[in-house]
């Protein structure tokens, strides 16, 4: 956008917080537009940026927008930590090595378990979870429901195999608990 602006143009944002990532980003934009002779406005505020008062108000609003983004980020991290500490699974999916039949019953998925055994062998050969997932994706291998086997699934599947393919009941809580313990160990080792 900055490449096509000319002196006398006016940039209009729907909201001030949608235009800038941080107060520093806003300050850089202001300096650049000032040297270019370009004005700016936020549609929801209706404040004129060409006056000193308008520039001040935009600066204050940009600071509040950055503060709100930081609060949102903090609340998101706290929510995730609380979810992990309470062992609440983040999704409702079939455990690795299992599939749900049309009548709602669960059955061992021996085809997927063979794929998981291959994953484990690859991981033992020092291939990363991501490399294994990419190879499966390249070959077009998917779960019974057509979903891809991403990096997290590969890690979870190898864990499930090592645990003897835990039954459908409570598998997610066990996985989340193990993950939370690994995360806490890695944070304390820093």
PEHUVEN-V469783 format. One line per field, one symbol per residue. phi: phi as a letter, one per 40 degrees, with the letter a starting at -180 (. if undefined). burial: 1 if it has 24 or more other ideal C-beta (glycine too) atoms within 12 Angstrom, else 0. A space follows every 10 residues. Layout:
phi = ???
burial = ???
//
This chain:
phi = .ccccbdgcb cbbcaccccb cacccccccc ccccccgbba abdcbgbccc bdcccccccc cccccccccc cccccccccc ccccccfccc abbccdgbac cdcgcbbcbc ccccccccdc cccccgccdc cccccccccg cbcdcgccbc dccdcccccd cccgfdcccg cccccccccc cccccccccc
burial = 0000000000 1010011011 0010010011 0010000111 1100101010 0000100110 1100110000 0000000000 0001000000 0011111110 0000000110 0110110111 0110000010 0110110000 1011000010 0011111111 1000110100 1101111111 0000000000
//
